[in-house]
Amino acid sequence: MGTFGSEVRAEYTAIGPAVSLAEKLAQAAAPDSVTLTAAFAQGLPRSALRSCGQLMLQGEQEALRLVALRCASVADLEAASLPEVS
């Protein structure tokens, strides 16, 4: 993350593999939903998730398993008995 460009034109932006993955997840997500990799969602209760396919990334050997939040709001997610983060 940082400012890229020149003195004439500069932009604050982020680049890298994590940003590329986030963009691909956003593209794969249905409207008004939150899509995560199954690996990232391991700490969430299964009742809060639904499977939504796979995403094959260029240069990778295995596809990423994707899940989406079932919850419509933060209140719904909190009600799903999430563990507290300290």
Secondary structure, DSSP 8 states (H G I E B T S, - for coil): -EEEE-SSSEEEE--SHHHHHHHHHHHHS-TT--EEETTGGGGS-GGGEEEEEEE--TT-SS-EEEEEE--SSHHHHHHTT-----
